[in-house]
Amino acid sequence: MDPQGNFVYVGFRNSNLASYRIDRNSGALKVNEIANLLPGATANAVRTDASGRFVYVADSTNSGLYGFVVNRRTGGFTATIGSPFSSGLGPSVLSTSNNFLYVYNNAQSADIAAYWISPNSGVLTAVPGSPFTGKNYPAHYIAVDSAHNVLYQPAFGPSSSTISVYTVEPSTGVITFKGFTAQYQEIRAETLLPDFSGKYLYLVGAYDGTERSDVAVSSFTIDPATGNLALATGPLRVASPNHYSSLAVSP
């Protein structure tokens, strides 16, 4: 969804990206435009930048990143110069912070690639030092709290789960590992999402830490100085063995 809440962008496994207009009264969706990606492309993740001017698609099959310039009046899009951009192997998750895009590469030693987004064209340029290596058996997810310039990544240790904390340098986009937070929980965190205010982070994971256990939902308060997390609610147990989870937060 774009930051203004007017459009939804959906990637499909048939090499397409679709734009939908949201009816603000009813919530109904209307197709605006469909863009074709490369043949055989798998759109694993779709994300807009913070301004809503650009939308990016991770193609895990061809290890590429597609960039599009958005017409914020119509929700339509055109490809950015140089798109698709080369990424690491198996890009599967996208997250943004101000003028930077972060990509989790599932098939390349579990690394995190970082790119500067040109505010004029949407063209991507690799951040110095990218890609960055995840810590402590990193899980297949990342999330950025852009209010405090912190990147989070779940990590599975030998005996417990935890969440890695990285600071984001706002001028360069470089991330630096600072430590672990929310340690020693049994829950295997799989999906994280900060709210729009940067006060809370929500988590979905496996309730008892096993692959096909029930789903657990938790919330944490975010320390604005350190980015560390303190449990606020949960874990709430949901009777579902579906571990392919996702999260959305309403402003």
VENCOR-V553652 format. One record per residue. N is the residue number from 1. PSI is psi as a letter, one per 20 degrees, with the letter a starting at -180 (999 if undefined). NEAR is the number of other ideal C-beta (glycine too) atoms within 8 Angstrom. Layout:
# VENCOR-V553652
N;PSI;NEAR
N;PSI;NEAR
This chain:
# VENCOR-V553652
1;q;8
2;q;14
3;h;8
4;i;7
5;k;8
6;h;9
7;q;13
8;p;9
9;p;13
10;p;8
11;q;11
12;q;9
13;i;5
14;k;4
15;k;12
16;q;11
17;p;17
18;q;13
19;p;15
20;p;13
21;p;10
22;p;12
23;o;9
24;i;5
25;g;4
26;i;4
27;i;6
28;q;6
29;q;9
30;p;7
31;p;8
32;g;11
33;q;10
34;p;8
35;q;11
36;p;5
37;a;12
38;q;9
39;p;4
40;j;7
41;q;12
42;o;9
43;n;15
44;h;10
45;q;11
46;p;12
47;p;10
48;r;13
49;r;14
50;h;10
51;i;7
52;j;11
53;h;9
54;q;14
55;q;14
56;q;15
57;p;13
58;p;15
59;o;17
60;h;11
61;g;7
62;j;8
63;l;11
64;r;12
65;p;17
66;p;14
67;p;16
68;q;16
69;p;12
70;p;14
71;o;9
72;i;9
73;g;4
74;h;6
75;i;15
76;r;9
77;q;13
78;q;7
79;q;9
80;r;12
81;p;5
82;i;7
83;p;10
84;q;11
85;q;11
86;p;6
87;a;12
88;a;12
89;p;9
90;l;10
91;p;20
92;i;11
93;p;13
94;q;13
95;q;11
96;q;14
97;o;12
98;d;7
99;k;8
100;q;13
101;p;14
102;p;16
103;p;15
104;p;15
105;o;16
106;h;12
107;j;7
108;m;10
109;k;4
110;l;10
111;r;12
112;o;17
113;q;14
114;q;17
115;q;16
116;p;11
117;o;13
118;p;9
119;i;6
120;h;4
121;i;7
122;j;13
123;q;10
124;p;14
125;p;7
126;p;9
127;q;12
128;p;6
129;i;6
130;p;10
131;q;10
132;q;12
133;p;8
134;r;11
135;q;9
136;m;10
137;m;6
138;q;12
139;r;11
140;l;9
141;q;12
142;q;12
143;q;12
144;p;13
145;n;14
146;i;11
147;h;8
148;j;9
149;l;10
150;p;12
151;p;16
152;q;16
153;p;17
154;q;16
155;p;15
156;o;9
157;r;9
158;h;3
159;i;3
160;r;10
161;q;14
162;r;14
163;p;14
164;q;15
165;p;15
166;p;14
167;q;11
168;p;13
169;o;10
170;h;7
171;h;3
172;h;7
173;i;13
174;p;10
175;q;13
176;p;7
177;p;9
178;h;8
179;a;6
180;q;11
181;r;10
182;l;10
183;r;7
184;k;4
185;q;10
186;h;6
187;p;14
188;o;11
189;p;15
190;h;12
191;p;11
192;q;15
193;o;10
194;q;15
195;r;10
196;h;6
197;i;6
198;j;11
199;h;6
200;q;11
201;p;14
202;q;14
203;p;14
204;p;12
205;a;16
206;p;15
207;g;12
208;j;8
209;j;10
210;r;7
211;g;5
212;k;6
213;r;11
214;r;11
215;q;14
216;p;15
217;p;11
218;q;14
219;q;12
220;q;13
221;q;9
222;p;15
223;o;9
224;h;6
225;h;4
226;h;6
227;i;14
228;q;8
229;q;12
230;p;7
231;p;9
232;g;9
233;q;6
234;a;10
235;p;10
236;p;8
237;p;8
238;p;9
239;n;4
240;p;6
241;j;6
242;o;6
243;j;10
244;n;4
245;r;10
246;r;6
247;q;9
248;q;5
249;p;8
250;p;3
251;999;4
